[in-house]
Structure formats: C-alpha cells, structure tokens
Amino acid sequence: MNALPAEAFSERLPSKVEIANADQLRRILVGTLDEEGRTTLNLATEPGEIAQVTLTPAIAQTFLDVLRLIASGKGFRVIPVNAQLTTQEAADLLNVSRPFLIKLLEEGAIPFTKANRHRRVSAEALLAYKAERDARRAQALSDMAAFDAEEGLL
C-alpha cells in the first residue's frame, strides 16, 4: 500500500483515500447532529477506553466545512483571524489580482500596515471587507431580480 502524503492541504490536493475518508466521516457526523447542531462523539482513546466528546454547533459546523472541502477534492488553508497577510495572500483570499488589491489598499477600502516597504493586511480587516463586499453583491443581485420581476422580464 502506498504511503499517504503528510503535507498540509494548503500544499496539495487530497488523495482518493482522503476524499473517501472525509466523505465517510462527514456522513457520520451529519447523522449525529441534534436539532441545535451539537453532536456527541464516542472516541476510542486506548484499547477498551472510550472518551465522550460533545462538539458545540460552531465546532461541528467547522469540522463539516473542512470535511466537505476535502471530500470535494479541494485544498484549503486555515487562517487565524489575527494573522497578518502579505498582499499576495490577501489577493488570493479575495480572488483578485495583487495590483487590484493594492489599489483597494491605497484607496483606503481595506486598512493595512507597512513593515518597511511591505504592506501587511490583517485577516480580520480583510474578512470584514469580504463580508461587506459579498453583502453588497447579494443586495445588487436581489435588486436586479426585483426589477426584472416588476418589469415582467422573468
């Protein structure tokens, strides 16, 4: 049997075995969620010993999100909210070009700091900008759909 890669999923895509494992675990986890989104798992810690762990809804949902990414064959990175990102990392997270991100920074749309010549963007500020941008986009789509309905274009 081939050894499975140990590199993080930010450096590679999941293997077929990892995809299957993640999908199996995702289905098990979904089946154990209560109506509030919590789950209690029984884990074998040593032969004959069982530890019971209750996951809060936020932790359970986070695990499900990660398992869905792996099961879909996608790589991902975990970024702490207090992380300082390079402009390339920030651009990648927003799915925009680095020059476009720098334009946003220079216009004041996203706060940043400078370390010597290098700009650094806090993940918290970037995620706040992304949430605001996504809300504006959703509202614009909603407005367009409402206009189309009013004009009988649907």
DSSP file with accessible surface (Angstrom, degrees, kcal/mol):
  #  RESIDUE AA STRUCTURE BP1 BP2  ACC     N-H-->O    O-->H-N    N-H-->O    O-->H-N    TCO  KAPPA ALPHA  PHI   PSI    X-CA   Y-CA   Z-CA
    1    1 A M              0   0  215      0, 0.0     2,-0.2     0, 0.0     0, 0.0   0.000 360.0 360.0 360.0 138.6    0.0    0.0    0.0
    2    2 A N        -     0   0  147      1,-0.1     2,-0.2     0, 0.0     0, 0.0  -0.470 360.0-112.0 -74.1 143.0    1.3    3.5   -0.9
    3    3 A A        -     0   0   98     -2,-0.2    -1,-0.1     1,-0.1     3,-0.1  -0.494  32.0-120.0 -72.4 142.1    2.1    5.9    2.0
    4    4 A L        -     0   0   84     -2,-0.2    -1,-0.1     1,-0.1     0, 0.0  -0.598  32.6-101.6 -82.7 143.5   -0.3    8.8    2.2
    5    5 A P        -     0   0   51      0, 0.0    10,-0.1     0, 0.0    -1,-0.1  -0.322  22.7-157.1 -63.3 146.8    1.3   12.3    1.9
    6    6 A A        +     0   0  100     -3,-0.1     3,-0.1     2,-0.0    -2,-0.0   0.481  54.0 115.9-102.4  -6.0    1.7   14.2    5.1
    7    7 A E  S    S-     0   0  109      1,-0.1     5,-0.1     2,-0.1     0, 0.0  -0.298  75.0 -99.0 -65.1 151.1    1.8   17.7    3.6
    8    8 A A    >   -     0   0   60      1,-0.1     3,-1.9     3,-0.1     4,-0.5  -0.218  30.6-111.5 -65.6 157.0   -1.0   20.1    4.6
    9    9 A F  T 3  S+     0   0   39      1,-0.3    67,-0.3     2,-0.2    -1,-0.1   0.598 114.8  70.9 -69.8  -8.6   -3.9   20.5    2.2
   10   10 A S  T 3  S+     0   0   51     65,-0.2    -1,-0.3     1,-0.2    67,-0.1   0.695 104.0  42.6 -75.8 -15.9   -2.7   24.1    1.5
   11   11 A E  S <  S+     0   0  147     -3,-1.9     2,-0.3     1,-0.1    -2,-0.2   0.498 126.8   6.3-104.8  -9.6    0.2   22.5   -0.3
   12   12 A R  S    S-     0   0   47     -4,-0.5    64,-0.3    64,-0.2    -1,-0.1  -0.976  75.6 -94.9-161.9 170.0   -1.6   19.8   -2.2
   13   13 A L        -     0   0  119     -2,-0.3    61,-0.1    62,-0.1    62,-0.1  -0.655  51.8 -92.9 -92.4 154.6   -5.0   18.3   -3.1
   14   14 A P        -     0   0   13      0, 0.0    -1,-0.1     0, 0.0     2,-0.1  -0.327  39.4-120.4 -65.5 148.7   -6.5   15.4   -1.2
   15   15 A S     >  -     0   0   31    -10,-0.1     4,-2.7     1,-0.1     5,-0.2  -0.319  29.9-101.3 -78.5 170.2   -5.8   11.8   -2.4
   16   16 A K  H  > S+     0   0  188      1,-0.2     4,-2.4     2,-0.2     5,-0.2   0.889 125.0  51.2 -60.1 -40.1   -8.7    9.5   -3.3
   17   17 A V  H  > S+     0   0   60      2,-0.2     4,-2.8     1,-0.2    -1,-0.2   0.931 111.1  47.4 -64.4 -43.5   -8.3    7.7    0.0
   18   18 A E  H  > S+     0   0   26      2,-0.2     4,-2.8     1,-0.2     5,-0.2   0.892 110.6  52.4 -65.6 -38.1   -8.5   11.0    1.9
   19   19 A I  H  X S+     0   0   50     -4,-2.7     4,-2.4     2,-0.2    -1,-0.2   0.942 112.3  45.0 -61.6 -46.9  -11.5   12.1   -0.2
   20   20 A A  H  X S+     0   0   57     -4,-2.4     4,-2.4     2,-0.2    -2,-0.2   0.918 113.8  49.6 -63.9 -43.8  -13.3    8.9    0.7
   21   21 A N  H  X S+     0   0   86     -4,-2.8     4,-2.7     1,-0.2     5,-0.2   0.926 111.9  48.3 -60.0 -45.7  -12.4    9.1    4.4
   22   22 A A  H  X S+     0   0    7     -4,-2.8     4,-2.7     1,-0.2    -2,-0.2   0.908 111.9  48.8 -64.3 -41.3  -13.6   12.7    4.6
   23   23 A D  H  X S+     0   0   47     -4,-2.4     4,-2.4    -5,-0.2    -1,-0.2   0.915 112.0  49.1 -66.3 -40.9  -16.9   11.9    2.9
   24   24 A Q  H  X S+     0   0  106     -4,-2.4     4,-2.2     2,-0.2    -2,-0.2   0.943 114.0  45.1 -62.5 -46.9  -17.5    8.9    5.2
   25   25 A L  H  X S+     0   0   90     -4,-2.7     4,-2.9     2,-0.2     5,-0.2   0.900 110.9  54.4 -65.5 -37.8  -16.7   11.0    8.3
   26   26 A R  H  X S+     0   0   60     -4,-2.7     4,-2.8    -5,-0.2     5,-0.2   0.944 109.1  47.8 -60.5 -45.7  -18.8   13.8    7.1
   27   27 A R  H  X S+     0   0  137     -4,-2.4     4,-1.9     1,-0.2    -1,-0.2   0.905 113.0  48.5 -63.6 -39.8  -21.8   11.5    6.7
   28   28 A I  H  X S+     0   0   91     -4,-2.2     4,-0.8     2,-0.2    -2,-0.2   0.943 112.8  47.6 -63.5 -47.2  -21.3   10.0   10.1
   29   29 A L  H >X S+     0   0    8     -4,-2.9     3,-1.1     1,-0.2     4,-0.6   0.925 110.3  51.1 -62.4 -44.1  -21.0   13.5   11.7
   30   30 A V  H >< S+     0   0   65     -4,-2.8     3,-1.1     1,-0.3    -1,-0.2   0.909 107.0  55.9 -60.1 -38.6  -24.1   14.8    9.9
   31   31 A G  H 3< S+     0   0   67     -4,-1.9    -1,-0.3     1,-0.2    -2,-0.2   0.672 107.3  49.2 -69.4 -15.6  -26.1   11.7   11.2
   32   32 A T  H << S+     0   0   59     -3,-1.1     8,-0.4    -4,-0.8    -1,-0.2   0.476  81.7 115.8-102.6  -3.5  -25.2   12.5   14.8
   33   33 A L    <<  -     0   0   51     -3,-1.1     6,-0.2    -4,-0.6     2,-0.1  -0.437  56.0-142.6 -68.4 137.4  -26.2   16.2   14.9
   34   34 A D    >   -     0   0   50      4,-3.1     3,-1.9    -2,-0.1    -1,-0.1  -0.295  38.4 -85.7 -87.3-178.5  -29.0   17.1   17.2
   35   35 A E  T 3  S+     0   0  170      1,-0.3    -1,-0.1     2,-0.1    -2,-0.1   0.729 130.3  50.8 -64.1 -20.3  -31.6   19.7   16.3
   36   36 A E  T 3  S-     0   0  108      2,-0.1    -1,-0.3     0, 0.0     3,-0.1   0.456 121.4-104.7 -95.4  -1.2  -29.4   22.5   17.7
   37   37 A G  S <  S+     0   0   22     -3,-1.9     2,-0.2     1,-0.3    23,-0.2   0.533  79.0 128.5  92.2   5.7  -26.4   21.4   15.6
   38   38 A R        -     0   0   92     22,-0.1    -4,-3.1    21,-0.1     2,-0.3  -0.562  36.2-168.0 -88.0 161.2  -24.5   19.8   18.5
   39   39 A T  E     -A   55   0A   3     16,-1.6    16,-3.3    -6,-0.2     2,-0.5  -0.995  14.7-147.5-147.1 147.5  -23.1   16.3   18.4
   40   40 A T  E     -A   54   0A  64     -8,-0.4     2,-0.4    -2,-0.3    14,-0.3  -0.979  19.7-166.8-115.8 126.1  -21.6   13.9   21.0
   41   41 A L  E     -A   53   0A  41     12,-3.4    12,-3.0    -2,-0.5     2,-0.6  -0.887  15.6-145.4-113.7 143.2  -18.9   11.5   19.8
   42   42 A N  E     -A   52   0A 103     -2,-0.4     2,-0.4    10,-0.2    10,-0.2  -0.947  23.9-169.1-105.8 118.0  -17.5    8.5   21.5
   43   43 A L  E     -A   51   0A  84      8,-3.4     8,-3.3    -2,-0.6     2,-0.7  -0.912  22.7-130.1-114.2 133.9  -13.8    8.1   20.7
   44   44 A A  E     +A   50   0A  82     -2,-0.4     6,-0.2     6,-0.2    -2,-0.0  -0.715  29.2 173.4 -80.0 114.0  -11.6    5.1   21.4
   45   45 A T  E     -     0   0A  80      4,-1.6    -1,-0.2    -2,-0.7     5,-0.1   0.824  68.4  -6.3 -90.9 -38.1   -8.6    6.6   23.1
   46   46 A E  E >  S-A   49   0A 116      3,-0.8     3,-2.9     0, 0.0    -1,-0.4  -0.944 102.8 -61.4-146.1 163.8   -6.9    3.3   24.1
   47   47 A P  T 3  S+     0   0  133      0, 0.0     3,-0.1     0, 0.0    -2,-0.0  -0.286 127.0   4.1 -53.5 121.8   -8.0   -0.3   23.7
   48   48 A G  T 3  S+     0   0   86      1,-0.2     2,-0.5    -3,-0.0    -4,-0.0   0.399 109.1 107.4  85.1  -5.1  -11.1   -0.7   25.9
   49   49 A E  E <   -A   46   0A 102     -3,-2.9    -4,-1.6     2,-0.0    -3,-0.8  -0.929  46.6-169.8-112.0 133.9  -11.3    3.0   26.8
   50   50 A I  E     -A   44   0A 112     -2,-0.5     2,-0.5    -6,-0.2    -6,-0.2  -0.969   5.3-161.3-121.9 132.4  -13.9    5.4   25.3
   51   51 A A  E     -A   43   0A  36     -8,-3.3    -8,-3.4    -2,-0.4     2,-0.5  -0.942  12.5-144.3-111.5 132.9  -13.9    9.2   25.7
   52   52 A Q  E     -A   42   0A 138     -2,-0.5     2,-0.4   -10,-0.2   -10,-0.2  -0.856  18.6-175.5 -99.6 128.4  -17.1   11.1   25.1
   53   53 A V  E     -A   41   0A  57    -12,-3.0   -12,-3.4    -2,-0.5     2,-0.6  -0.989  12.7-155.3-127.0 127.5  -16.7   14.5   23.4
   54   54 A T  E     -A   40   0A  83     -2,-0.4     2,-0.5   -14,-0.3   -14,-0.3  -0.914  12.3-152.4-103.7 124.3  -19.6   16.9   22.8
   55   55 A L  E     -A   39   0A  15    -16,-3.3   -16,-1.6    -2,-0.6    -2,-0.0  -0.818  13.8-128.8 -95.6 131.9  -19.0   19.4   20.0
   56   56 A T     >  -     0   0   68     -2,-0.5     4,-3.0   -18,-0.2     5,-0.3  -0.290  32.7-102.0 -67.6 162.9  -20.7   22.7   20.0
   57   57 A P  H  > S+     0   0   58      0, 0.0     4,-2.6     0, 0.0     5,-0.2   0.896 122.9  51.5 -55.6 -39.7  -22.6   23.8   16.9
   58   58 A A  H  > S+     0   0   68      2,-0.2     4,-2.1     1,-0.2     5,-0.1   0.918 113.0  43.7 -66.0 -42.6  -19.8   26.1   15.8
   59   59 A I  H  > S+     0   0   79      2,-0.2     4,-2.6     1,-0.2     5,-0.2   0.937 114.4  49.8 -68.3 -43.5  -17.1   23.4   16.2
   60   60 A A  H  X S+     0   0    0     -4,-3.0     4,-2.4     1,-0.2    -2,-0.2   0.926 112.1  48.1 -60.0 -43.8  -19.3   20.7   14.5
   61   61 A Q  H  X S+     0   0   86     -4,-2.6     4,-2.6    -5,-0.3    -1,-0.2   0.898 110.1  52.2 -65.6 -37.8  -20.1   23.1   11.6
   62   62 A T  H  X S+     0   0   81     -4,-2.1     4,-2.3     2,-0.2    -1,-0.2   0.935 110.1  48.2 -63.7 -45.2  -16.4   23.9   11.2
   63   63 A F  H  X S+     0   0  106     -4,-2.6     4,-2.9     1,-0.2    -2,-0.2   0.923 111.7  50.4 -59.9 -43.2  -15.5   20.2   11.0
   64   64 A L  H  X S+     0   0    2     -4,-2.4     4,-2.6    -5,-0.2    -2,-0.2   0.909 108.8  51.7 -62.2 -41.4  -18.2   19.7    8.5
   65   65 A D  H  X S+     0   0   77     -4,-2.6     4,-2.0     2,-0.2    -1,-0.2   0.928 112.6  45.3 -60.5 -45.1  -17.0   22.6    6.4
   66   66 A V  H  X S+     0   0   42     -4,-2.3     4,-2.4     1,-0.2     5,-0.2   0.935 113.2  50.0 -65.4 -44.1  -13.4   21.1    6.4
   67   67 A L  H  X S+     0   0   20     -4,-2.9     4,-3.1     1,-0.2    -2,-0.2   0.887 108.7  52.8 -63.4 -37.7  -14.7   17.6    5.6
   68   68 A R  H  X S+     0   0  101     -4,-2.6     4,-1.6    -5,-0.2    -1,-0.2   0.907 109.2  49.9 -63.2 -41.6  -16.8   19.0    2.7
   69   69 A L  H  <>S+     0   0   63     -4,-2.0     5,-2.5     2,-0.2    -2,-0.2   0.941 114.8  42.9 -61.5 -47.7  -13.7   20.7    1.2
   70   70 A I  H ><5S+     0   0   17     -4,-2.4     3,-2.1     1,-0.2    -2,-0.2   0.941 112.8  52.6 -64.8 -45.3  -11.6   17.5    1.5
   71   71 A A  H 3<5S+     0   0   22     -4,-3.1    -1,-0.2     1,-0.3    -2,-0.2   0.788 107.0  53.6 -63.6 -25.7  -14.5   15.3    0.2
   72   72 A S  T 3<5S-     0   0   68     -4,-1.6    -1,-0.3    -5,-0.2    -2,-0.2   0.420 119.5-111.9 -88.2   2.3  -14.8   17.6   -2.8
   73   73 A G  T < 5S+     0   0   20     -3,-2.1     2,-0.3     1,-0.3    -3,-0.2   0.669  70.3 139.1  81.4  17.9  -11.1   17.2   -3.6
   74   74 A K      < -     0   0  120     -5,-2.5    -1,-0.3    -6,-0.2     2,-0.2  -0.713  47.0-135.5 -99.7 147.2  -10.2   20.8   -2.8
   75   75 A G        +     0   0   32     -2,-0.3     2,-0.3   -62,-0.1   -65,-0.2  -0.490  29.6 177.2 -86.1 164.2   -7.2   22.1   -0.9
   76   76 A F        -     0   0   45    -67,-0.3     2,-0.3   -64,-0.3   -64,-0.2  -0.981  22.4-136.4-160.1 166.4   -7.6   24.8    1.7
   77   77 A R        -     0   0  109     -2,-0.3     2,-0.5   -67,-0.1    -2,-0.0  -0.979  14.6-136.7-128.9 146.8   -5.8   26.9    4.3
   78   78 A V        -     0   0  122     -2,-0.3   -68,-0.0     2,-0.0    -2,-0.0  -0.903  23.6-169.8-100.7 125.1   -6.7   27.8    7.8
   79   79 A I        -     0   0   43     -2,-0.5    -2,-0.0     4,-0.0     2,-0.0  -0.960  18.6-131.8-120.8 115.9   -6.0   31.4    8.5
   80   80 A P    >   -     0   0   75      0, 0.0     3,-1.8     0, 0.0    43,-0.2  -0.356  21.9-122.0 -61.7 145.8   -6.3   32.8   12.1
   81   81 A V  T 3  S+     0   0   81      1,-0.3    43,-1.3    42,-0.1    44,-0.2   0.844 112.0  51.7 -60.7 -31.5   -8.3   35.9   12.4
   82   82 A N  T 3  S+     0   0  132     41,-0.2    -1,-0.3    40,-0.1     2,-0.0   0.357  84.4 124.4 -90.3  10.6   -5.4   37.8   13.9
   83   83 A A    <   -     0   0   23     -3,-1.8    40,-2.8    39,-0.1     2,-0.6  -0.332  58.6-134.6 -70.2 148.7   -2.9   36.8   11.1
   84   84 A Q  E     -B  122   0B 102     38,-0.2     2,-0.3    39,-0.1    38,-0.2  -0.936  27.4-158.0-103.2 120.5   -1.0   39.4    9.1
   85   85 A L  E     -B  121   0B   9     36,-3.5    36,-2.5    -2,-0.6     2,-0.1  -0.733  14.2-122.1-103.5 149.3   -1.2   38.5    5.4
   86   86 A T     >  -     0   0   44     -2,-0.3     4,-2.6    34,-0.2     5,-0.2  -0.352  37.2-104.8 -73.6 167.3    1.0   39.6    2.5
   87   87 A T  H  > S+     0   0   11     32,-0.5     4,-2.6     1,-0.2     5,-0.2   0.881 122.9  51.9 -64.9 -33.4   -0.6   41.4   -0.3
   88   88 A Q  H  > S+     0   0   84      2,-0.2     4,-2.6     1,-0.2    -1,-0.2   0.930 110.3  47.5 -68.9 -42.6   -0.4   38.2   -2.4
   89   89 A E  H  > S+     0   0   63      2,-0.2     4,-2.2     1,-0.2    -2,-0.2   0.922 114.0  48.0 -61.9 -42.4   -2.1   36.1    0.3
   90   90 A A  H  X S+     0   0    0     -4,-2.6     4,-2.0     2,-0.2    -2,-0.2   0.916 111.6  49.5 -64.9 -42.6   -4.8   38.8    0.7
   91   91 A A  H  X>S+     0   0    0     -4,-2.6     5,-2.4    -5,-0.2     4,-0.9   0.924 110.6  50.6 -62.9 -42.5   -5.4   39.0   -3.0
   92   92 A D  H ><5S+     0   0   89     -4,-2.6     3,-0.5     1,-0.2    -1,-0.2   0.907 108.4  52.2 -61.6 -41.1   -5.7   35.2   -3.3
   93   93 A L  H 3<5S+     0   0   46     -4,-2.2    -1,-0.2     1,-0.2    -2,-0.2   0.880 115.1  41.1 -64.9 -35.8   -8.2   35.1   -0.4
   94   94 A L  H 3<5S-     0   0    3     -4,-2.0    -1,-0.2    -5,-0.1    -2,-0.2   0.549 109.6-125.3 -85.2  -9.5  -10.3   37.7   -2.2
   95   95 A N  T <<5S+     0   0  150     -4,-0.9     2,-0.3    -3,-0.5    -3,-0.2   0.922  70.9 118.7  62.3  45.1   -9.8   36.0   -5.6
   96   96 A V  S   <S-     0   0   34     -5,-2.4    -1,-0.3    -6,-0.1    -2,-0.1  -0.854  71.0 -88.6-129.8 168.4   -8.5   39.3   -7.1
   97   97 A S     >  -     0   0   66     -2,-0.3     4,-2.3     1,-0.1     5,-0.2  -0.406  34.3-117.8 -75.1 157.5   -5.2   40.3   -8.7
   98   98 A R  H  > S+     0   0  101      1,-0.2     4,-2.7     2,-0.2     5,-0.2   0.924 115.0  52.8 -62.7 -43.5   -2.4   41.7   -6.5
   99   99 A P  H  > S+     0   0   93      0, 0.0     4,-2.1     0, 0.0    -1,-0.2   0.909 109.3  50.0 -59.9 -38.1   -2.4   45.0   -8.3
  100  100 A F  H  > S+     0   0   86      2,-0.2     4,-2.2     1,-0.2    -2,-0.2   0.926 110.6  49.8 -65.7 -41.7   -6.2   45.3   -7.8
  101  101 A L  H  X S+     0   0    0     -4,-2.3     4,-2.6     2,-0.2    -1,-0.2   0.935 108.8  52.0 -61.9 -44.0   -5.8   44.6   -4.1
  102  102 A I  H  X S+     0   0   29     -4,-2.7     4,-3.0     1,-0.2     5,-0.2   0.907 107.3  53.3 -60.9 -38.4   -3.1   47.2   -3.8
  103  103 A K  H  X S+     0   0  112     -4,-2.1     4,-2.0    -5,-0.2    -1,-0.2   0.934 108.9  49.3 -60.6 -44.1   -5.4   49.7   -5.4
  104  104 A L  H  <>S+     0   0   12     -4,-2.2     5,-2.2     1,-0.2     6,-0.8   0.906 112.2  48.7 -60.6 -42.5   -8.1   48.9   -2.8
  105  105 A L  H ><5S+     0   0    2     -4,-2.6     3,-1.3     1,-0.2    -2,-0.2   0.941 111.8  47.5 -63.1 -47.7   -5.5   49.3    0.0
  106  106 A E  H 3<5S+     0   0  107     -4,-3.0    -1,-0.2     1,-0.3    -2,-0.2   0.790 109.2  54.6 -67.0 -28.8   -4.3   52.7   -1.4
  107  107 A E  T 3<5S-     0   0  123     -4,-2.0    -1,-0.3    -5,-0.2    -2,-0.2   0.558 116.5-115.6 -78.1  -9.8   -7.9   53.9   -1.8
  108  108 A G  T < 5S+     0   0   59     -3,-1.3    -3,-0.2    -4,-0.5    -2,-0.1   0.578  79.2 127.3  86.6  11.0   -8.5   53.1    1.9
  109  109 A A  S   <S+     0   0   47     -5,-2.2    -4,-0.2     1,-0.2    -5,-0.1   0.823  80.8  26.5 -68.9 -29.8  -11.1   50.3    1.3
  110  110 A I  S    S-     0   0    0     -6,-0.8    -2,-0.3    -9,-0.1    -1,-0.2  -0.995  88.4-125.0-134.1 126.4   -9.1   47.9    3.5
  111  111 A P        +     0   0   88      0, 0.0    11,-0.4     0, 0.0     2,-0.3  -0.373  36.5 170.5 -69.3 150.5   -6.8   49.1    6.3
  112  112 A F        -     0   0   63      9,-0.1     2,-0.3    -7,-0.1     9,-0.2  -0.953  23.9-137.7-150.8 166.6   -3.1   47.9    6.2
  113  113 A T  E     -C  120   0C  81      7,-2.7     7,-3.0    -2,-0.3     2,-0.5  -0.839  18.2-128.0-121.7 165.9    0.2   48.4    7.9
  114  114 A K  E     -C  119   0C 125     -2,-0.3     2,-0.6     5,-0.2     5,-0.2  -0.964  12.0-168.5-118.9 132.4    3.6   48.8    6.4
  115  115 A A  E >  S-C  118   0C  46      3,-3.3     3,-2.3    -2,-0.5     2,-0.3  -0.951  75.7 -53.4-114.8 102.0    6.6   46.7    7.5
  116  116 A N  T 3  S-     0   0  155     -2,-0.6     0, 0.0     1,-0.3     0, 0.0  -0.489 123.4 -21.2  60.0-119.0    9.5   48.6    5.8
  117  117 A R  T 3  S+     0   0  195     -2,-0.3     2,-0.4    -3,-0.1    -1,-0.3   0.537 120.8  96.4 -92.0  -7.9    8.4   48.6    2.2
  118  118 A H  E <   -C  115   0C  93     -3,-2.3    -3,-3.3   -32,-0.0     2,-0.3  -0.695  66.2-139.0 -94.5 133.0    6.0   45.7    2.5
  119  119 A R  E     -C  114   0C  52     -2,-0.4   -32,-0.5    -5,-0.2     2,-0.4  -0.674  16.4-164.1 -84.1 143.0    2.2   46.1    3.1
  120  120 A R  E     -C  113   0C  74     -7,-3.0    -7,-2.7    -2,-0.3     2,-0.5  -0.990   2.2-160.1-128.6 137.2    0.5   43.7    5.6
  121  121 A V  E     -B   85   0B   0    -36,-2.5   -36,-3.5    -2,-0.4     2,-0.2  -0.961  19.9-126.0-117.9 129.9   -3.2   43.2    5.8
  122  122 A S  E  >  -B   84   0B  30     -2,-0.5     4,-2.4   -11,-0.4   -38,-0.2  -0.518  14.5-133.4 -74.3 140.5   -4.9   41.8    8.9
  123  123 A A  H  > S+     0   0    2    -40,-2.8     4,-3.1     1,-0.2     5,-0.2   0.890 106.9  57.8 -59.4 -36.3   -7.0   38.8    8.2
  124  124 A E  H  > S+     0   0  126    -43,-1.3     4,-2.1   -41,-0.3    -1,-0.2   0.941 108.8  43.2 -60.8 -47.1   -9.7   40.4   10.4
  125  125 A A  H  > S+     0   0   19      2,-0.2     4,-2.4     1,-0.2    -1,-0.2   0.908 115.1  50.4 -65.9 -39.5   -9.9   43.5    8.2
  126  126 A L  H  X S+     0   0    1     -4,-2.4     4,-2.7     1,-0.2    -2,-0.2   0.928 111.0  47.5 -65.6 -43.8   -9.8   41.5    5.0
  127  127 A L  H  X S+     0   0   72     -4,-3.1     4,-2.5     2,-0.2    -1,-0.2   0.870 110.7  52.6 -67.0 -34.3  -12.6   39.2    6.1
  128  128 A A  H  X S+     0   0   59     -4,-2.1     4,-2.3    -5,-0.2    -1,-0.2   0.930 111.0  46.9 -65.1 -43.9  -14.7   42.2    7.2
  129  129 A Y  H  X S+     0   0   29     -4,-2.4     4,-3.0     2,-0.2    -2,-0.2   0.928 112.2  50.7 -61.2 -44.4  -14.1   43.8    3.7
  130  130 A K  H  X S+     0   0   64     -4,-2.7     4,-2.8     1,-0.2     5,-0.2   0.916 109.9  49.2 -62.2 -42.7  -15.0   40.5    2.1
  131  131 A A  H  X S+     0   0   63     -4,-2.5     4,-2.2     2,-0.2    -1,-0.2   0.922 113.7  46.4 -63.0 -42.6  -18.3   40.1    4.1
  132  132 A E  H  X S+     0   0  118     -4,-2.3     4,-2.4     2,-0.2    -2,-0.2   0.927 113.5  48.7 -65.0 -44.0  -19.3   43.7    3.2
  133  133 A R  H  X S+     0   0   22     -4,-3.0     4,-2.4     1,-0.2    -2,-0.2   0.930 112.0  48.6 -61.9 -44.3  -18.4   43.2   -0.5
  134  134 A D  H  X S+     0   0   55     -4,-2.8     4,-2.4     1,-0.2    -1,-0.2   0.879 110.2  51.7 -65.7 -36.4  -20.4   40.0   -0.6
  135  135 A A  H  X S+     0   0   61     -4,-2.2     4,-2.4    -5,-0.2    -1,-0.2   0.907 109.8  49.6 -66.0 -41.4  -23.4   41.6    1.1
  136  136 A R  H  X S+     0   0  119     -4,-2.4     4,-2.5     2,-0.2    -2,-0.2   0.918 111.7  48.9 -62.4 -42.0  -23.3   44.4   -1.5
  137  137 A R  H  X S+     0   0  140     -4,-2.4     4,-2.4     2,-0.2    -2,-0.2   0.920 111.1  49.2 -63.2 -44.4  -23.2   41.9   -4.3
  138  138 A A  H  X S+     0   0   59     -4,-2.4     4,-2.3     1,-0.2    -1,-0.2   0.902 111.8  49.2 -62.8 -41.0  -26.1   39.9   -2.8
  139  139 A Q  H  X S+     0   0  107     -4,-2.4     4,-2.8     2,-0.2    -2,-0.2   0.915 109.8  51.3 -65.5 -40.6  -28.1   43.1   -2.5
  140  140 A A  H  X S+     0   0   48     -4,-2.5     4,-2.5     2,-0.2    -2,-0.2   0.923 111.1  47.8 -62.8 -42.4  -27.4   44.1   -6.0
  141  141 A L  H  X S+     0   0  115     -4,-2.4     4,-2.4     2,-0.2    -1,-0.2   0.909 112.1  50.0 -64.5 -40.1  -28.5   40.7   -7.3
  142  142 A S  H  X S+     0   0   66     -4,-2.3     4,-2.5     2,-0.2    -2,-0.2   0.918 110.9  49.3 -63.5 -43.4  -31.6   40.9   -5.2
  143  143 A D  H  X S+     0   0   90     -4,-2.8     4,-2.5     1,-0.2    -2,-0.2   0.906 111.2  49.6 -62.6 -41.9  -32.4   44.4   -6.6
  144  144 A M  H  X S+     0   0  114     -4,-2.5     4,-2.7     2,-0.2    -2,-0.2   0.912 111.0  49.1 -64.6 -41.4  -31.9   43.2  -10.1
  145  145 A A  H  X S+     0   0   50     -4,-2.4     4,-2.3     2,-0.2    -2,-0.2   0.910 111.7  49.3 -64.1 -41.3  -34.2   40.3   -9.6
  146  146 A A  H  X S+     0   0   46     -4,-2.5     4,-2.6     2,-0.2    -2,-0.2   0.918 111.6  49.0 -64.2 -41.7  -36.9   42.5   -8.1
  147  147 A F  H  X S+     0   0  107     -4,-2.5     4,-2.3     2,-0.2    -2,-0.2   0.929 110.6  50.3 -62.8 -44.9  -36.5   44.9  -11.0
  148  148 A D  H  <>S+     0   0   55     -4,-2.7     5,-3.1     1,-0.2     6,-0.6   0.901 111.6  48.8 -60.0 -41.0  -36.8   42.1  -13.5
  149  149 A A  H ><5S+     0   0   58     -4,-2.3     3,-0.9     3,-0.2    -1,-0.2   0.915 111.2  49.1 -66.1 -42.6  -39.9   40.8  -11.7
  150  150 A E  H 3<5S+     0   0  151     -4,-2.6    -1,-0.2     1,-0.2    -2,-0.2   0.868 114.1  46.0 -63.1 -37.3  -41.5   44.3  -11.7
  151  151 A E  T 3<5S-     0   0  113     -4,-2.3    -1,-0.2    -5,-0.2    -2,-0.2   0.447 113.4-118.4 -86.7  -1.2  -40.8   44.7  -15.4
  152  152 A G  T < 5S+     0   0   61     -3,-0.9    -3,-0.2    -4,-0.4    -4,-0.1   0.786  72.4 134.2  70.1  28.9  -42.1   41.3  -16.2
  153  153 A L      <       0   0  114     -5,-3.1    -4,-0.2    -6,-0.2    -5,-0.1   0.485 360.0 360.0 -88.7  -4.1  -38.7   40.1  -17.6
  154  154 A L              0   0  159     -6,-0.6    -9,-0.0    -5,-0.1     0, 0.0  -0.532 360.0 360.0 -88.1 360.0  -38.7   36.8  -15.7
